[in-house]
Amino acid sequence: MRAISQDVLGGPEVLKEIELPRPEPGPAEVLVRVHAAGVNPTDWKHRATGGLLGEPPFVLGWDVSGVVEAVGLGVTLHKPGDEVFGMLPYPRGHGAYAEYVTAPSRCFAPKPANLDHVRAAALPLAALTAWQTLVDTADVQPGRRVLVHAAAGGVGHLAVQIAKARGAYVLGTARAAKHEFLRSIGVDEPIDYTTTDFAETVRDVDVVVEAIGGDYGPRSLRTLREGGVLVSLVLNRLADFDPGGARAETLLVEPDHHALTRIAELAEEGRLRAEIDTVLPLAEAAKAHERGESGRSRGKIVLTV
């Protein structure tokens, strides 16, 4: 099968197309023929640094939408021919930049019927990250105030929609040029971080979704009410800062069949959609990474296989 791999760490140019043996599903696993693979910031960070994967060679990618080709012993959830979408186990289950993947069957759920494979592949990792932040960790309820940083980004724009589906009041940071988009997905209060210091102007927030890093986490603690929670999606040093009467958590996304099913329901109801920035063929994975690292993308980048 075709796959995109790398032998060394570095820039997008290290990604190259290779041939690998087609995998076979083990017990409780499924083999999925990949139709589309989502691209996420964690992909290019691992490409450049090795991150949680260590040294290459490795095949990147965690987001998949495709068709079940075969099932392993004991699988009852899916059958050959089923259209599914899901996230490979993070981080060690990487390998979505390929024609086939194997993973535990409960990493996948039925693909939303109203989405094609491109739009379905844009959802899993980012939407699960947003869900596990807002629902599992912060338990967002109607009327809560939620601040989403990088609200036009991959996780951010999905977090906005999930928070709105939960009845929250949403504040979102982005450049002014993206504010019309933010309003279109439900942001109640867009904030231009280039002209406004959110840490000085925003108060009484119940939940902060922080995916930028640097000083954003510590500064965001100042916006929280007592009992609020900041969920960091980057490995920063929040433990070095006093959250006062609030709570600071760091989250790494996990596969979750139940949450994927709920995400699919929101998509089918028209309450959750992935904004697609760029679609490229698998062979142009390097261009996808270049686009993502440019900081100019809005929403998600997807590879077709």
Stockholm file with secondary structure:
# STOCKHOLM 1.0

chainA/1-305         MRAISQDVLGGPEVLKEIELPRPEPGPAEVLVRVHAAGVNPTDWKHRATGGLLGEPPFVLGWDVSGVVEAVGLGVTLHKPGDEVFGMLPYPRGHGAYAEYVTAPSRCFAPKPANLDHVRAAALPLAALTAWQTLVDTADVQPGRRVLVHAAAGGVGHLAVQIAKARGAYVLGTARAAKHEFLRSIGVDEPIDYTTTDFAETVRDVDVVVEAIGGDYGPRSLRTLREGGVLVSLVLNRLADFDPGGARAETLLVEPDHHALTRIAELAEEGRLRAEIDTVLPLAEAAKAHERGESGRSRGKIVLTV
#=GR chainA/1-305 SS CEEEEESSCSSGGGCEEEECCCCCCCTTEEEEEEEEEEECHHHHHHHHHCTTTCSSCEECCCEEEEEEEEECTTCCSCCTTCEEEEECCTTTTCCCSBSEEEEEGGGEEECCTTSCHHHHHTSHHHHHHHHIIIIIITCCCTTCEEEETTTTSHHHHHHHHHHHHTTCEEEEECCGGGHHHHHHTTCSEEECTTTCCHHHHCCCEEEEEECSCTTHHHHHHTTEEEEEEEEESSCCCGGGSCCTTSEEEECCCCCCHHHHHHHHHHHHTTSCCCCEEEEEEGGGHHHHHHHHHTTCCCSEEEEEC
#=GC SS_cons         CEEEEESSCSSGGGCEEEECCCCCCCTTEEEEEEEEEEECHHHHHHHHHCTTTCSSCEECCCEEEEEEEEECTTCCSCCTTCEEEEECCTTTTCCCSBSEEEEEGGGEEECCTTSCHHHHHTSHHHHHHHHIIIIIITCCCTTCEEEETTTTSHHHHHHHHHHHHTTCEEEEECCGGGHHHHHHTTCSEEECTTTCCHHHHCCCEEEEEECSCTTHHHHHHTTEEEEEEEEESSCCCGGGSCCTTSEEEECCCCCCHHHHHHHHHHHHTTSCCCCEEEEEEGGGHHHHHHHHHTTCCCSEEEEEC
//
